[in-house]
């Protein structure tokens, strides 16, 4: 074998460069996606491939959100098909709140799902005043029921909030002995983030930071060091929130911080119509560039936070 290797033609400098870059490619970031909607019908045909791609990209664990009784049950089913990779949450999204009021008996099914060991958090739950799928009073009622359940089960809370921070905080502040609180898919202002951080809540970010063009939003939160690493989590919100790395308003130093490997997964497998968990390393690299940290620092901190918060094995 040694003799055969000596007979191979000399390798050019260009080939060595390719090999070096490929070696670098295999040095994955190890990341955890704390929010993917893999119960969405867009994944019904190729979920195995989606999960495998995520793993190949460096996403070690995935939390699949339940946003209704039905999807919470399906998320739990997926956690049993992919043990130690997928973990589920049980939530009644604000938009779906009225379904519990219309069919009160379904709440008992929901409680049963939430008690499962594979279910690691309650939510997304909260208030959403941007759309009126459920009346605000109904949203508040079902939000409070989920807070009571999370306290009883001692499971972390995933909070969904849109244009409703005052009411969300008023309700949360009225409860004692809250478990850890995560503001998921945060899209608010730096000022709003401070109100959450002052309460020692966690903030989870998505590819929305590619869309955020404001001077007061998520980017500022990262730029000026307002958001400490020990309060940060990351999620794709797949199939939504595609991280458009070609966005014109994305600073050049952020675009330059995304590795070829991450871009390969992003551009080959993800679209505006169907984002995938394999886009998470690109999101982590962008966050790192905004924070002026290394991607490894952000990946390690967010993975540690997720493992600790949700008790992932």
Secondary structure, DSSP 8 states (H G I E B T S, - for coil): -HHHHHHS----HHHHHHHHHHHHHTS---EEEEEE-TTSGGGTTTHHHHHHHHHHHTEEEEEE---SHHHHHHHHHHHHHSTTTEEEEE---GGGHHHHHHTTTHHHHHHHHHTSTTEEEEEEEEEE-SS-SS-HHHHHHHHHHHHHHHHHHT-EEEEEEES-HHHHHHHHHT-SS---EEETT--S-HHHHHHHHTTT-EEEE-GGGGT---SSSHHHHHHTT-S-GGGEEE---TTS----TT-TTS-HHHHHTS-HHHHHHHHHH--SS---GGGHHHHHHHHHHHHTS-HHHHHHHHHHHHHHHHT--
